[in-house]
């Protein structure tokens, strides 16, 4: 593939590390490790069907998804089948920040009606869907509000958190 975000530009080993003690400039879209400079390939969009749902892969590392080296990986949150725990009972590997799926707080998708990541700000990024008890499994579906406005030409920018 050629162009922005093509396979030749992807670092399949970008880990997701805690963002504590980083400045907003550095943690925003994980700038400190270059994630904001790895856009999707031109023409690659995540379809958000108003009134429907969409499915994505959640992982601690791109390598643990179908975009990575082992396309059949099927672990928890892109992690091992055997979880590791901290002395105080939270899952430490993969880093889920929860002791079990029942207590997992949830994840969100937010949307900005900007087609350039450089124009996305906390003020124009809005949460539009929540999935409770995640992250836990690699494959997760989110619901889309039926009245979600269409994106402008060139698309929108979404963020997961």
N, C-alpha and C positions, 0 to 999 in steps of 0.2 A: 504494500500500500504506500501511497505517497500522500503528501499534504499534511496539514495540521493534525496532530494527534494520531497519525498513522502508526502501524505496528513498529516501524523503524524508529519512532520517537518515544515509544512507551518503555518506561523502566518498570518491569514487572515486579520489582522488589521494593517498591515504596511502602514501608511499613506505616501503620497508623500509631503514632506515639502520643502519650499524654501532652496536652498543650499548656500545662500549668507553667507559670512564670514567663510565658512568651508575651510580647507586645501584640496588640490587635493587628498591626501590620503583618506580623509574622504568622499568627494563627489563622487569620482570615483566609479561607479557602486553602489552608495549609501551605501558605506562601513559603514558609521556612524550608520546606523540602521540595519546592517546585511544582506542587500539584496544580497551582493556578496557571502554570505554563504548559500543562498537558491537556488541552481541550480535546473534545471528541473530533473525529475526522469530519471534514466538511460534508454536510449532508446527513450525518448521524444525529438523530434526534430521539429523545425519549417521548413517546406519544402519551399524552395525558387525556384520555377520553372522558370528557365531561359527563358525569353521571355514571361512569364505569370505574374500572380499577386498572392498575398497572403493576407489574411484577418486576422486581430487581433482585440483584444478588448483593448481600451485605457480607463483607469480610474484613479481617484485620490487614489483609494484604491482597493486592490484585492477583498475585500468583495463586491464591486459593479460590479463584472464581473460574468460570469458563473462559475468561480472557487470559488466564495464566497458563502455566506449563502442564498442570495435571487437570485436564478438562473434566475428569470424573470425581473430583474431590467432593466429599459430601459431609464435612464436619460441622460442628457448631460454630456459628459466626465466622466461618472460614478458618476455624481452628481445629485442634485435635479432637478425636473421639473421647479421649480420656482427659478430663478437665483437671487443671492444677489449681489449688486454693492457697490463699494467704493464711497466715496464722489466725487472723480474725474472721475467716470464713468466706471471703469473696473470691470469685473466680479470678485468678491472676493470669492464666494462660488458657485460652486467649483472654485478653484484658477486657472483661465484660462489666466491671464495676458493680457486680451484683452477686449474691450467693447462689441464686437459682433462677430459673425461668419465671416462676411465680412472682418473684420480687423484682424482676427486670422492669424498669420504669417506662420504657417505650422510646420510640424514635419518631422523627418528623421529616416531612419534605416541605420545603419552602420554595416560593417562586418569586422571581423578580422579572418584570416586563422589560428587561434590558437584554439585548442579544450579545453583549460583550461583558465578560466577567469583570473587566476593569471598571465598569460602570455600576456594578452591584454594590449597594451599601446596606448597612443594617436598617436604614430608614425605608428602603424600597424592596426589601426582602420580607415576604409574608408567609407564615406557616399556613398551609392549606389542607394538610392531612396528617393524622397521627395513627401510629400502630402501637397499641399497648403490648406489653410483655416481650418487646424486642429491645435490643438485638438478641437473637438466640439462634435461629436457623438461618442458613445462608440464603435461601430463597424466601422472600417476603413480599406480600402484596399490600398495596395501599389504595384506599378509595379516593376518588376525585369528586369534588362537589359538582352537582349538575349545572350550577350557574358560574363555574370558573370561566372568566373571560378568555377569549382566544389570544394567542400570542401575536405580536406584530410580525411583519415580514422579517425573516432572519431568525425568528425564534425567541425564546425566553431563556433565562438562566435559572436552573434549580439547584438547591443545596439540600443535603441530607444531614441530619443531626440527631 
